[in-house]
Amino acid sequence: MAEKFKQIGEKYGKTSTQVAIAWVLSQPKVICALTGSSSIAHLEENVKGSDWTISSDDLEDIELFLKEEDKWLRQKQISSINNILLNPLPKETSKAIADLVYVIETAILLGLTSEDKILPIFYELYEIRKSLNENSIKKLEVIQNQLKSLIL
């Protein structure tokens, strides 16, 4: 994304940061872009991001780019979910738990399942995490299979 903003910024003589600020300010109902400046130079750069507007053609270009990025990210996330659910879990239980939590969170965010369907599995996973023992990996494999049948 920084490269796209840099490319557009070059057309206007602006930095990628200034393009990002101008883009945020171009959004409907947005009246202020909050930025974190770590120096006077950054503050000055940020302020210069609010004193100009991006052309409608360039705004459309940014929107198209962001939609493509979202599509790419969604594909990567689905691929990650598939990889976790279709392959053996890591033997290290903390890594296996982290992978399964990622699957749960990402599946909800992507709309692959609903919270009400997946929360009981999450609570089960949470209970396993609280009392790890030699049977934990087998229990985690059961959770993995539950998620597989719910999501895939």
Backbone as JSON, one array per atom type, in Angstrom:
{
  "sequence": "MAEKFKQIGEKYGKTSTQVAIAWVLSQPKVICALTGSSSIAHLEENVKGSDWTISSDDLEDIELFLKEEDKWLRQKQISSINNILLNPLPKETSKAIADLVYVIETAILLGLTSEDKILPIFYELYEIRKSLNENSIKKLEVIQNQLKSLIL",
  "N": [[0.83, -1.17, 0.0], [1.96, 1.23, 0.74], [3.63, 1.71, -1.39], [1.83, 2.25, -3.47], [0.62, 4.61, -2.49], [2.89, 6.19, -2.46], [3.48, 6.32, -5.18], [1.24, 7.75, -6.14], [1.6, 10.06, -4.67], [3.91, 11.11, -5.83], [2.92, 12.22, -8.17], [1.71, 14.51, -7.24], [3.6, 15.82, -5.82], [3.8, 15.11, -3.17], [4.25, 13.31, -0.04], [4.01, 9.77, 0.69], [2.76, 9.48, 3.13], [1.35, 11.9, 3.34], [-0.43, 11.53, 1.23], [-1.88, 9.37, 2.23], [-3.11, 10.58, 4.46], [-4.64, 12.56, 3.18], [-6.3, 10.87, 1.72], [-7.72, 9.55, 3.78], [-9.08, 11.77, 4.81], [-10.72, 12.27, 2.68], [-12.78, 10.53, 2.84], [-16.26, 9.82, 3.23], [-18.02, 11.53, 5.79], [-15.79, 11.78, 7.41], [-13.96, 13.97, 9.29], [-11.62, 14.54, 10.5], [-8.26, 13.5, 10.7], [-6.5, 11.5, 12.72], [-3.2, 11.54, 13.74], [-0.04, 10.22, 14.67], [2.6, 11.92, 15.67], [6.06, 11.87, 15.86], [7.96, 13.75, 15.87], [8.77, 17.22, 15.24], [9.17, 17.58, 12.52], [7.73, 15.41, 11.44], [5.16, 16.15, 12.27], [4.82, 18.52, 10.82], [4.89, 17.45, 8.22], [2.6, 15.83, 8.32], [0.57, 17.77, 8.69], [0.64, 19.01, 6.23], [-0.58, 17.12, 4.75], [-3.23, 17.57, 4.88], [-4.01, 19.8, 3.5], [-4.79, 19.7, 0.85], [-6.41, 18.08, -1.98], [-7.13, 14.88, -3.33], [-7.46, 13.85, -6.69], [-10.57, 12.75, -8.2], [-10.23, 10.61, -9.95], [-7.8, 9.52, -9.05], [-8.58, 8.84, -6.46], [-10.45, 6.84, -7.04], [-8.68, 5.01, -8.17], [-7.13, 4.37, -5.91], [-9.14, 3.2, -4.31], [-9.83, 0.96, -5.88], [-7.37, -0.37, -5.84], [-7.21, -0.92, -3.07], [-9.42, -2.64, -2.76], [-8.53, -4.81, -4.28], [-6.3, -5.51, -2.76], [-7.61, -6.26, -0.38], [-8.98, -8.5, -1.33], [-6.81, -10.16, -2.0], [-5.67, -10.46, 0.57], [-7.76, -11.78, 1.91], [-7.77, -14.22, 0.5], [-5.24, -15.2, 1.25], [-5.64, -15.45, 4.02], [-7.67, -17.4, 4.08], [-6.28, -19.49, 2.92], [-4.36, -19.88, 4.93], [-6.02, -20.73, 7.04], [-7.0, -23.12, 5.93], [-4.58, -24.53, 5.73], [-3.91, -24.86, 8.44], [-6.09, -26.35, 9.36], [-6.1, -28.64, 7.76], [-3.73, -29.94, 8.02], [-1.4, -31.74, 10.16], [-1.42, -30.7, 13.58], [0.92, -28.52, 15.25], [3.31, -30.02, 17.44], [3.98, -28.71, 19.73], [2.05, -27.52, 22.22], [1.28, -24.85, 22.86], [1.71, -23.47, 20.47], [-0.04, -24.87, 18.79], [-2.48, -24.21, 19.99], [-2.47, -21.42, 19.6], [-2.61, -21.39, 16.8], [-5.16, -22.51, 16.4], [-6.78, -20.63, 17.68], [-6.31, -18.48, 15.99], [-7.57, -19.49, 13.68], [-10.24, -19.53, 14.57], [-10.77, -16.78, 15.18], [-10.24, -15.57, 12.67], [-11.99, -16.91, 10.96], [-14.43, -15.96, 11.9], [-14.13, -13.19, 11.39], [-13.97, -13.23, 8.59], [-16.44, -14.09, 7.95], [-16.96, -16.78, 7.66], [-18.16, -18.43, 9.37], [-20.51, -18.22, 12.08], [-20.45, -16.32, 15.16], [-21.99, -17.45, 17.23], [-22.03, -20.14, 16.58], [-19.36, -20.89, 16.7], [-18.3, -20.1, 19.15], [-18.79, -21.97, 21.34], [-16.84, -23.9, 20.74], [-14.55, -22.4, 20.98], [-14.63, -21.86, 23.75], [-14.25, -24.41, 24.73], [-11.66, -24.88, 23.79], [-10.34, -22.93, 25.27], [-10.64, -23.95, 27.86], [-9.07, -26.25, 27.65], [-6.58, -25.07, 27.32], [-6.21, -23.98, 29.84], [-5.66, -26.15, 31.44], [-3.3, -27.85, 30.71], [-2.03, -31.01, 29.67], [-0.72, -34.38, 29.16], [-2.63, -35.37, 27.43], [-3.52, -33.25, 26.01], [-2.83, -32.54, 23.32], [-4.24, -34.39, 21.84], [-6.86, -33.67, 22.49], [-6.83, -31.15, 21.35], [-6.65, -31.85, 18.68], [-9.18, -32.91, 18.33], [-10.66, -30.55, 18.58], [-9.64, -29.25, 16.33], [-10.74, -30.88, 14.31], [-13.46, -30.4, 14.76], [-13.6, -27.71, 14.08], [-12.83, -27.9, 11.44], [-15.02, -29.29, 10.31], [-16.99, -27.4, 10.72], [-16.14, -25.1, 9.35], [-14.93, -25.7, 6.84]],
  "CA": [[0.0, 0.0, 0.0], [2.85, 2.39, 0.8], [4.13, 1.96, -2.75], [0.73, 2.88, -4.22], [0.51, 5.98, -2.02], [4.11, 6.88, -2.91], [3.3, 6.55, -6.62], [0.28, 8.85, -6.3], [2.23, 11.24, -4.09], [4.86, 11.66, -6.79], [2.15, 13.05, -9.12], [1.3, 15.76, -6.59], [4.69, 16.38, -5.03], [3.47, 14.82, -1.77], [4.77, 12.05, 0.47], [2.99, 8.72, 0.84], [2.02, 9.81, 4.36], [0.41, 12.96, 3.0], [-1.48, 10.91, 0.41], [-2.72, 8.57, 3.14], [-3.92, 11.51, 5.24], [-5.63, 13.14, 2.28], [-7.28, 9.82, 1.4], [-8.59, 9.41, 4.96], [-9.94, 12.95, 4.89], [-11.66, 12.26, 1.55], [-13.85, 9.57, 3.12], [-17.5, 10.46, 3.71], [-18.24, 11.7, 7.23], [-14.53, 11.94, 8.14], [-13.6, 15.39, 9.36], [-10.33, 14.68, 11.16], [-7.38, 12.34, 10.64], [-5.6, 11.51, 13.87], [-1.89, 11.0, 13.4], [0.92, 10.23, 15.77], [3.85, 12.54, 15.23], [7.14, 11.67, 16.83], [8.89, 14.88, 15.78], [8.21, 18.42, 14.6], [9.18, 17.33, 11.06], [6.57, 14.55, 11.14], [3.95, 16.96, 12.45], [4.72, 19.4, 9.65], [4.53, 16.61, 7.07], [1.2, 15.43, 8.49], [-0.3, 18.92, 8.47], [0.61, 19.24, 4.78], [-1.46, 16.1, 4.16], [-4.63, 17.98, 5.0], [-4.28, 21.06, 2.8], [-4.97, 19.44, -0.58], [-7.34, 16.98, -2.25], [-6.75, 13.92, -4.37], [-8.46, 13.86, -7.77], [-11.53, 11.64, -8.13], [-9.63, 9.47, -10.65], [-6.82, 8.89, -8.16], [-9.33, 8.21, -5.37], [-10.97, 5.58, -7.59], [-7.52, 4.14, -8.3], [-6.81, 3.88, -4.56], [-10.21, 2.29, -3.89], [-9.66, -0.29, -6.63], [-6.19, -1.01, -5.28], [-7.55, -1.45, -1.74], [-10.29, -3.8, -2.95], [-7.67, -5.92, -4.72], [-5.51, -5.9, -1.58], [-8.53, -6.99, 0.5], [-9.22, -9.8, -1.95], [-5.58, -10.93, -1.83], [-5.54, -10.79, 1.99], [-8.77, -12.8, 2.21], [-7.28, -15.49, -0.05], [-4.13, -15.64, 2.11], [-6.2, -15.89, 5.3], [-8.36, -18.68, 3.86], [-5.21, -20.47, 2.72], [-3.79, -20.17, 6.26], [-7.01, -21.54, 7.76], [-6.97, -24.47, 5.33], [-3.32, -25.15, 6.11], [-3.99, -25.24, 9.85], [-7.12, -27.37, 9.58], [-5.91, -29.84, 6.95], [-2.43, -30.53, 8.32], [-1.23, -32.04, 11.59], [-1.12, -29.58, 14.46], [2.27, -28.55, 15.83], [3.38, -30.8, 18.69], [4.05, -27.75, 20.83], [0.65, -27.18, 22.47], [1.02, -23.41, 22.81], [1.63, -23.11, 19.05], [-1.28, -25.45, 18.28], [-3.57, -23.39, 20.52], [-2.41, -20.14, 18.88], [-3.11, -21.65, 15.44], [-6.61, -22.73, 16.45], [-7.4, -19.34, 18.0], [-6.25, -17.74, 14.73], [-8.63, -20.02, 12.83], [-11.53, -19.07, 15.1], [-10.89, -15.33, 14.98], [-10.25, -15.24, 11.25], [-13.23, -17.43, 10.39], [-15.5, -15.01, 12.26], [-13.89, -11.94, 10.65], [-14.23, -13.43, 7.16], [-17.83, -14.51, 7.77], [-17.0, -18.19, 7.29], [-19.08, -19.02, 10.35], [-21.03, -17.2, 13.0], [-19.93, -16.39, 16.53], [-22.77, -18.36, 18.08], [-21.66, -21.52, 16.26], [-17.96, -21.19, 16.98], [-17.93, -19.8, 20.53], [-18.64, -23.16, 22.2], [-15.55, -24.53, 20.44], [-13.54, -21.54, 21.6], [-14.65, -22.09, 25.2], [-13.63, -25.72, 24.93], [-10.23, -24.65, 23.58], [-9.87, -22.15, 26.42], [-10.54, -24.87, 29.0], [-7.89, -27.1, 27.41], [-5.41, -24.22, 27.57], [-6.06, -23.76, 31.29], [-5.16, -27.35, 32.14], [-2.53, -28.65, 29.75], [-1.44, -32.26, 30.14], [-0.26, -35.25, 28.07], [-3.74, -35.61, 26.51], [-3.94, -31.98, 25.42], [-2.71, -32.5, 21.86], [-5.38, -35.18, 21.31], [-8.04, -32.81, 22.63], [-6.7, -30.1, 20.35], [-6.97, -32.47, 17.39], [-10.65, -32.97, 18.29], [-11.08, -29.18, 18.29], [-9.29, -29.03, 14.93], [-11.75, -31.57, 13.5], [-14.73, -29.66, 14.91], [-13.48, -26.5, 13.28], [-12.8, -28.33, 10.04], [-16.38, -29.6, 9.86], [-17.79, -26.18, 10.77], [-15.67, -24.04, 8.45], [-14.6, -26.15, 5.48]],
  "C": [[0.88, 1.25, 0.0], [3.36, 2.73, -0.6], [3.08, 2.66, -3.6], [0.59, 4.34, -3.8], [1.73, 6.81, -2.44], [3.97, 7.25, -4.38], [2.34, 7.73, -6.87], [0.88, 10.15, -5.77], [3.2, 11.91, -5.05], [4.16, 12.56, -7.81], [1.86, 14.43, -8.56], [2.44, 16.45, -5.85], [4.45, 16.21, -3.54], [4.12, 13.51, -1.35], [3.64, 11.02, 0.55], [2.15, 8.96, 2.09], [0.97, 10.88, 4.09], [-0.73, 12.44, 2.13], [-2.43, 10.13, 1.3], [-3.64, 9.48, 3.96], [-5.01, 12.14, 4.37], [-6.7, 12.13, 1.9], [-8.25, 9.63, 2.56], [-9.57, 10.57, 5.02], [-10.96, 13.01, 3.75], [-12.85, 11.32, 1.79], [-15.09, 10.29, 3.65], [-17.57, 10.44, 5.24], [-16.96, 11.78, 8.05], [-14.17, 13.42, 8.11], [-12.21, 15.61, 9.96], [-9.55, 13.39, 11.0], [-6.41, 12.44, 11.81], [-4.29, 10.85, 13.48], [-1.0, 11.08, 14.63], [2.24, 10.75, 15.26], [4.91, 12.36, 16.29], [8.18, 12.79, 16.77], [8.16, 16.07, 15.14], [8.14, 18.2, 13.09], [8.0, 16.45, 10.65], [5.27, 15.32, 11.26], [3.75, 17.88, 11.25], [4.32, 18.63, 8.4], [3.06, 16.22, 7.15], [0.24, 16.57, 8.21], [-0.44, 19.18, 6.97], [-0.21, 18.16, 4.05], [-2.91, 16.51, 4.16], [-4.97, 19.23, 4.2], [-4.42, 20.89, 1.28], [-5.96, 18.3, -0.76], [-6.81, 16.13, -3.4], [-7.85, 13.94, -5.43], [-9.38, 12.64, -7.65], [-10.98, 10.41, -8.86], [-8.62, 8.75, -9.76], [-7.5, 8.25, -6.95], [-9.92, 6.88, -5.83], [-9.85, 4.56, -7.73], [-7.13, 3.54, -6.95], [-7.87, 2.88, -4.11], [-10.1, 0.94, -4.59], [-8.47, -1.08, -6.09], [-6.5, -1.65, -3.92], [-8.47, -2.66, -1.82], [-9.49, -5.02, -3.38], [-6.81, -6.43, -3.56], [-6.36, -6.71, -0.6], [-8.79, -8.4, -0.02], [-8.01, -10.72, -1.77], [-5.42, -11.38, -0.38], [-6.53, -11.88, 2.38], [-8.32, -14.17, 1.71], [-6.15, -16.05, 0.81], [-4.66, -16.16, 3.45], [-6.91, -17.23, 5.15], [-7.34, -19.79, 3.65], [-4.58, -20.86, 4.06], [-4.74, -21.04, 7.08], [-6.98, -22.97, 7.24], [-5.71, -25.22, 5.75], [-3.37, -25.65, 7.55], [-4.97, -26.39, 10.05], [-6.87, -28.68, 8.84], [-4.57, -30.54, 7.2], [-2.32, -30.84, 9.8], [-0.89, -30.78, 12.38], [0.33, -29.67, 14.93], [2.24, -29.34, 17.15], [3.47, -29.91, 19.91], [2.63, -27.21, 21.06], [0.37, -25.69, 22.4], [0.9, -22.92, 21.36], [0.34, -23.64, 18.44], [-2.49, -24.63, 18.74], [-3.62, -22.05, 19.78], [-2.96, -20.3, 17.46], [-4.63, -21.79, 15.44], [-7.36, -21.44, 16.81], [-7.4, -18.46, 16.75], [-7.37, -18.19, 13.8], [-9.99, -19.48, 13.28], [-11.74, -17.59, 14.82], [-11.05, -14.97, 13.49], [-11.52, -15.74, 10.57], [-14.41, -16.5, 10.7], [-15.35, -13.73, 11.44], [-14.25, -12.07, 9.17], [-15.67, -13.87, 6.89], [-17.96, -15.96, 7.34], [-17.9, -18.99, 8.22], [-19.55, -17.9, 11.27], [-20.43, -17.4, 14.39], [-20.68, -17.41, 17.36], [-22.44, -19.82, 17.79], [-20.25, -21.87, 16.72], [-17.55, -20.94, 18.43], [-17.87, -21.02, 21.44], [-17.32, -23.89, 21.97], [-14.42, -23.71, 21.06], [-13.47, -21.77, 23.1], [-14.01, -23.43, 25.56], [-12.1, -25.6, 24.8], [-9.63, -23.91, 24.77], [-9.71, -23.05, 27.65], [-9.33, -25.8, 28.86], [-6.63, -26.32, 27.74], [-5.15, -24.02, 29.06], [-5.47, -24.96, 32.01], [-4.46, -28.28, 31.16], [-1.96, -29.9, 30.41], [-1.07, -33.12, 28.93], [-1.38, -35.56, 27.05], [-4.16, -34.36, 25.74], [-3.89, -31.99, 23.9], [-3.84, -33.3, 21.22], [-6.67, -34.37, 21.39], [-8.02, -31.68, 21.6], [-7.0, -30.62, 18.95], [-8.49, -32.63, 17.23], [-11.21, -31.59, 17.94], [-10.81, -28.86, 16.81], [-10.33, -29.67, 14.01], [-13.11, -30.89, 13.59], [-14.71, -28.41, 14.03], [-13.5, -26.83, 11.79], [-14.23, -28.59, 9.53], [-17.27, -28.36, 9.86], [-17.42, -25.2, 9.66], [-15.46, -24.51, 7.01], [-15.75, -26.87, 4.8]]
}
